[in-house]
Amino acid sequence: MFTRKISEALLSGEADMAVHSAKDLPTRLLPRLVLGAVLEREDPREAWICAGGLKFRDVPRGFRIGTFRPRRKAQVLSVRPDLEVIPFRGNVDTRLRKMKAGQADGLILAACGLRRLGLEREITELLEEETFLPAVGQGAIAVEIREKDAEVAKKVAALNDRTSFLRVLAERSMLARLQGGCQLPVGVTDRIQKKELWMKAAIYSFDGSRRVSSEVRGPANKAEALGEELAARLLNREGKKILKELRSGK
């Protein structure tokens, strides 16, 4: 809802560009709006924060993990079904304060957010990206502009990091094909090397007991098509069934 208000200000002429966390930007933009730039992406990995300093895989049975993201809950339970995941809301400072007050034993947060807030010291460890797949667009700042505003498009082009833009474009294309949003337990990781894009993604059941994953590789300049291809592979590998159950609340 908040993101939409910013986009509406752009359409009304109240603003000339809109700056978003790419993770929060809907895959379907409002009519007449486009993605003008993506700044150089921060580290998209997840950060594990533990009051006692234990590494994630070393925590004892029944350890309480605080998060409100379905993706993180599903990933935790897929790796450690013996842990307890409890709903944890609020901004980063609030969640850290709650954990230190004993309401949870550990947290999983985006490493980039902690770094941008000067809280990197709170990180116990960075979780392996191919197990704890980040959210679509995690770590990236996106600039939204009006579709036919050539003057603003030229200005924001100077902010654009081509590699980050293509990676985010591929991820958003995949999520759009899945007809998903940030409340679905879907994670993705990718990289571009020598003009080739590699992507891996997974869809989880809410309780983490089921997981379907797949990957694609191809020319980076075909990022959007590769994202759609990855989504198609996921849907063909039981992903369609899991998504149907997720949407029905199972």
DOKOLBA-204538 format. One record per residue (C-alpha): chain; x, y, z; residue number from 1. Coordinates in steps of 0.2 Angstrom, whole numbers, plus 5000, padded with zeros to 4 digits. Layout:
<zamars>
(zamar 'A', (X, Y, Z), NUM);
...
</zamars>
This chain:
<zamars>
(zamar 'A', (5000, 5000, 5000), 1);
(zamar 'A', (5014, 5012, 5004), 2);
(zamar 'A', (5023, 5008, 4988), 3);
(zamar 'A', (5008, 5011, 4978), 4);
(zamar 'A', (5006, 5029, 4986), 5);
(zamar 'A', (5024, 5033, 4981), 6);
(zamar 'A', (5020, 5027, 4963), 7);
(zamar 'A', (5004, 5037, 4962), 8);
(zamar 'A', (5014, 5052, 4967), 9);
(zamar 'A', (5024, 5049, 4952), 10);
(zamar 'A', (5010, 5047, 4940), 11);
(zamar 'A', (5002, 5063, 4947), 12);
(zamar 'A', (5017, 5073, 4944), 13);
(zamar 'A', (5020, 5076, 4962), 14);
(zamar 'A', (5037, 5067, 4960), 15);
(zamar 'A', (5049, 5064, 4945), 16);
(zamar 'A', (5056, 5048, 4951), 17);
(zamar 'A', (5052, 5035, 4965), 18);
(zamar 'A', (5065, 5026, 4975), 19);
(zamar 'A', (5060, 5009, 4982), 20);
(zamar 'A', (5068, 4994, 4989), 21);
(zamar 'A', (5067, 4982, 4974), 22);
(zamar 'A', (5061, 4968, 4986), 23);
(zamar 'A', (5045, 4979, 4990), 24);
(zamar 'A', (5041, 4984, 4972), 25);
(zamar 'A', (5026, 4974, 4965), 26);
(zamar 'A', (5031, 4964, 4950), 27);
(zamar 'A', (5017, 4972, 4940), 28);
(zamar 'A', (5020, 4991, 4940), 29);
(zamar 'A', (5005, 5003, 4938), 30);
(zamar 'A', (5001, 5008, 4920), 31);
(zamar 'A', (5013, 5021, 4912), 32);
(zamar 'A', (5027, 5017, 4925), 33);
(zamar 'A', (5043, 5008, 4921), 34);
(zamar 'A', (5059, 5003, 4930), 35);
(zamar 'A', (5072, 5016, 4926), 36);
(zamar 'A', (5087, 5010, 4935), 37);
(zamar 'A', (5094, 4998, 4948), 38);
(zamar 'A', (5108, 5004, 4959), 39);
(zamar 'A', (5123, 4993, 4962), 40);
(zamar 'A', (5117, 4979, 4972), 41);
(zamar 'A', (5122, 4976, 4990), 42);
(zamar 'A', (5125, 4958, 4997), 43);
(zamar 'A', (5108, 4950, 4996), 44);
(zamar 'A', (5112, 4936, 5008), 45);
(zamar 'A', (5102, 4933, 5024), 46);
(zamar 'A', (5110, 4937, 5041), 47);
(zamar 'A', (5109, 4926, 5056), 48);
(zamar 'A', (5109, 4935, 5073), 49);
(zamar 'A', (5110, 4925, 5089), 50);
(zamar 'A', (5110, 4933, 5106), 51);
(zamar 'A', (5121, 4919, 5112), 52);
(zamar 'A', (5133, 4920, 5098), 53);
(zamar 'A', (5129, 4902, 5092), 54);
(zamar 'A', (5130, 4898, 5073), 55);
(zamar 'A', (5113, 4893, 5065), 56);
(zamar 'A', (5117, 4875, 5063), 57);
(zamar 'A', (5124, 4874, 5081), 58);
(zamar 'A', (5108, 4880, 5090), 59);
(zamar 'A', (5099, 4867, 5101), 60);
(zamar 'A', (5082, 4859, 5098), 61);
(zamar 'A', (5068, 4871, 5102), 62);
(zamar 'A', (5077, 4887, 5099), 63);
(zamar 'A', (5065, 4901, 5095), 64);
(zamar 'A', (5068, 4910, 5078), 65);
(zamar 'A', (5059, 4927, 5076), 66);
(zamar 'A', (5053, 4932, 5058), 67);
(zamar 'A', (5037, 4937, 5050), 68);
(zamar 'A', (5042, 4932, 5032), 69);
(zamar 'A', (5034, 4916, 5026), 70);
(zamar 'A', (5050, 4912, 5015), 71);
(zamar 'A', (5061, 4913, 5030), 72);
(zamar 'A', (5050, 4903, 5041), 73);
(zamar 'A', (5049, 4889, 5028), 74);
(zamar 'A', (5068, 4889, 5025), 75);
(zamar 'A', (5072, 4888, 5043), 76);
(zamar 'A', (5060, 4873, 5045), 77);
(zamar 'A', (5066, 4865, 5029), 78);
(zamar 'A', (5083, 4864, 5037), 79);
(zamar 'A', (5079, 4863, 5055), 80);
(zamar 'A', (5061, 4856, 5058), 81);
(zamar 'A', (5066, 4855, 5077), 82);
(zamar 'A', (5066, 4873, 5079), 83);
(zamar 'A', (5052, 4885, 5084), 84);
(zamar 'A', (5048, 4900, 5072), 85);
(zamar 'A', (5038, 4914, 5081), 86);
(zamar 'A', (5030, 4929, 5072), 87);
(zamar 'A', (5041, 4944, 5074), 88);
(zamar 'A', (5036, 4961, 5068), 89);
(zamar 'A', (5043, 4979, 5068), 90);
(zamar 'A', (5058, 4988, 5061), 91);
(zamar 'A', (5075, 4982, 5063), 92);
(zamar 'A', (5079, 4991, 5079), 93);
(zamar 'A', (5062, 4984, 5087), 94);
(zamar 'A', (5066, 4966, 5082), 95);
(zamar 'A', (5084, 4967, 5089), 96);
(zamar 'A', (5077, 4975, 5105), 97);
(zamar 'A', (5064, 4961, 5107), 98);
(zamar 'A', (5077, 4947, 5104), 99);
(zamar 'A', (5088, 4955, 5117), 100);
(zamar 'A', (5074, 4956, 5129), 101);
(zamar 'A', (5072, 4937, 5128), 102);
(zamar 'A', (5057, 4936, 5116), 103);
(zamar 'A', (5067, 4926, 5104), 104);
(zamar 'A', (5084, 4917, 5104), 105);
(zamar 'A', (5089, 4922, 5086), 106);
(zamar 'A', (5083, 4932, 5071), 107);
(zamar 'A', (5086, 4931, 5052), 108);
(zamar 'A', (5087, 4948, 5043), 109);
(zamar 'A', (5093, 4955, 5027), 110);
(zamar 'A', (5112, 4958, 5029), 111);
(zamar 'A', (5110, 4973, 5017), 112);
(zamar 'A', (5098, 4982, 5029), 113);
(zamar 'A', (5109, 4979, 5044), 114);
(zamar 'A', (5124, 4986, 5035), 115);
(zamar 'A', (5115, 5001, 5029), 116);
(zamar 'A', (5109, 5005, 5047), 117);
(zamar 'A', (5127, 5003, 5053), 118);
(zamar 'A', (5122, 4987, 5063), 119);
(zamar 'A', (5134, 4975, 5054), 120);
(zamar 'A', (5141, 4971, 5071), 121);
(zamar 'A', (5125, 4962, 5076), 122);
(zamar 'A', (5128, 4949, 5063), 123);
(zamar 'A', (5133, 4932, 5070), 124);
(zamar 'A', (5135, 4924, 5053), 125);
(zamar 'A', (5130, 4926, 5034), 126);
(zamar 'A', (5119, 4911, 5029), 127);
(zamar 'A', (5124, 4901, 5013), 128);
(zamar 'A', (5114, 4909, 4999), 129);
(zamar 'A', (5110, 4893, 4990), 130);
(zamar 'A', (5101, 4886, 5005), 131);
(zamar 'A', (5093, 4902, 5012), 132);
(zamar 'A', (5088, 4909, 4995), 133);
(zamar 'A', (5085, 4928, 4997), 134);
(zamar 'A', (5069, 4937, 4992), 135);
(zamar 'A', (5067, 4943, 4974), 136);
(zamar 'A', (5076, 4960, 4973), 137);
(zamar 'A', (5084, 4959, 4990), 138);
(zamar 'A', (5098, 4971, 4992), 139);
(zamar 'A', (5094, 4981, 4977), 140);
(zamar 'A', (5087, 4999, 4976), 141);
(zamar 'A', (5076, 5002, 4961), 142);
(zamar 'A', (5071, 5019, 4953), 143);
(zamar 'A', (5054, 5020, 4946), 144);
(zamar 'A', (5050, 5033, 4932), 145);
(zamar 'A', (5036, 5038, 4920), 146);
(zamar 'A', (5037, 5028, 4904), 147);
(zamar 'A', (5038, 5042, 4892), 148);
(zamar 'A', (5048, 5054, 4903), 149);
(zamar 'A', (5064, 5055, 4892), 150);
(zamar 'A', (5072, 5069, 4902), 151);
(zamar 'A', (5071, 5059, 4919), 152);
(zamar 'A', (5076, 5043, 4910), 153);
(zamar 'A', (5092, 5050, 4904), 154);
(zamar 'A', (5096, 5057, 4921), 155);
(zamar 'A', (5093, 5041, 4931), 156);
(zamar 'A', (5102, 5031, 4918), 157);
(zamar 'A', (5118, 5037, 4926), 158);
(zamar 'A', (5113, 5028, 4942), 159);
(zamar 'A', (5110, 5011, 4933), 160);
(zamar 'A', (5121, 4996, 4937), 161);
(zamar 'A', (5119, 4985, 4921), 162);
(zamar 'A', (5123, 4969, 4930), 163);
(zamar 'A', (5111, 4973, 4945), 164);
(zamar 'A', (5097, 4978, 4933), 165);
(zamar 'A', (5098, 4962, 4923), 166);
(zamar 'A', (5098, 4951, 4939), 167);
(zamar 'A', (5083, 4961, 4946), 168);
(zamar 'A', (5074, 4960, 4930), 169);
(zamar 'A', (5076, 4941, 4929), 170);
(zamar 'A', (5070, 4939, 4947), 171);
(zamar 'A', (5055, 4950, 4944), 172);
(zamar 'A', (5050, 4941, 4928), 173);
(zamar 'A', (5051, 4924, 4937), 174);
(zamar 'A', (5040, 4930, 4951), 175);
(zamar 'A', (5028, 4938, 4939), 176);
(zamar 'A', (5026, 4922, 4930), 177);
(zamar 'A', (5023, 4913, 4946), 178);
(zamar 'A', (5010, 4927, 4950), 179);
(zamar 'A', (5018, 4929, 4967), 180);
(zamar 'A', (5023, 4942, 4979), 181);
(zamar 'A', (5033, 4945, 4995), 182);
(zamar 'A', (5021, 4935, 5006), 183);
(zamar 'A', (5024, 4919, 4996), 184);
(zamar 'A', (5039, 4908, 5002), 185);
(zamar 'A', (5049, 4910, 4986), 186);
(zamar 'A', (5068, 4912, 4986), 187);
(zamar 'A', (5080, 4915, 4972), 188);
(zamar 'A', (5099, 4917, 4969), 189);
(zamar 'A', (5109, 4922, 4954), 190);
(zamar 'A', (5125, 4929, 4946), 191);
(zamar 'A', (5131, 4935, 4930), 192);
(zamar 'A', (5149, 4930, 4924), 193);
(zamar 'A', (5156, 4933, 4906), 194);
(zamar 'A', (5139, 4939, 4900), 195);
(zamar 'A', (5130, 4923, 4906), 196);
(zamar 'A', (5116, 4923, 4919), 197);
(zamar 'A', (5114, 4909, 4931), 198);
(zamar 'A', (5098, 4908, 4942), 199);
(zamar 'A', (5092, 4896, 4955), 200);
(zamar 'A', (5075, 4897, 4963), 201);
(zamar 'A', (5064, 4887, 4975), 202);
(zamar 'A', (5046, 4887, 4981), 203);
(zamar 'A', (5042, 4881, 4998), 204);
(zamar 'A', (5027, 4875, 5008), 205);
(zamar 'A', (5023, 4886, 5023), 206);
(zamar 'A', (5029, 4873, 5035), 207);
(zamar 'A', (5045, 4870, 5025), 208);
(zamar 'A', (5041, 4851, 5023), 209);
(zamar 'A', (5041, 4852, 5004), 210);
(zamar 'A', (5052, 4862, 4992), 211);
(zamar 'A', (5053, 4862, 4973), 212);
(zamar 'A', (5069, 4870, 4965), 213);
(zamar 'A', (5076, 4872, 4948), 214);
(zamar 'A', (5089, 4883, 4939), 215);
(zamar 'A', (5093, 4890, 4922), 216);
(zamar 'A', (5108, 4897, 4913), 217);
(zamar 'A', (5109, 4908, 4897), 218);
(zamar 'A', (5114, 4925, 4890), 219);
(zamar 'A', (5112, 4939, 4902), 220);
(zamar 'A', (5104, 4950, 4889), 221);
(zamar 'A', (5089, 4938, 4889), 222);
(zamar 'A', (5086, 4940, 4908), 223);
(zamar 'A', (5068, 4942, 4907), 224);
(zamar 'A', (5065, 4927, 4896), 225);
(zamar 'A', (5077, 4917, 4908), 226);
(zamar 'A', (5066, 4922, 4923), 227);
(zamar 'A', (5050, 4916, 4914), 228);
(zamar 'A', (5059, 4900, 4909), 229);
(zamar 'A', (5064, 4897, 4927), 230);
(zamar 'A', (5046, 4900, 4933), 231);
(zamar 'A', (5040, 4887, 4920), 232);
(zamar 'A', (5052, 4874, 4926), 233);
(zamar 'A', (5047, 4877, 4944), 234);
(zamar 'A', (5028, 4875, 4939), 235);
(zamar 'A', (5032, 4859, 4930), 236);
(zamar 'A', (5041, 4852, 4945), 237);
(zamar 'A', (5026, 4852, 4957), 238);
(zamar 'A', (5027, 4870, 4959), 239);
(zamar 'A', (5010, 4873, 4953), 240);
(zamar 'A', (5003, 4861, 4966), 241);
(zamar 'A', (5012, 4869, 4980), 242);
(zamar 'A', (5007, 4887, 4975), 243);
(zamar 'A', (4989, 4881, 4974), 244);
(zamar 'A', (4990, 4875, 4992), 245);
(zamar 'A', (4999, 4891, 4997), 246);
(zamar 'A', (4985, 4902, 4990), 247);
(zamar 'A', (4972, 4891, 4998), 248);
(zamar 'A', (4980, 4894, 5015), 249);
(zamar 'A', (4986, 4876, 5018), 250);
</zamars>
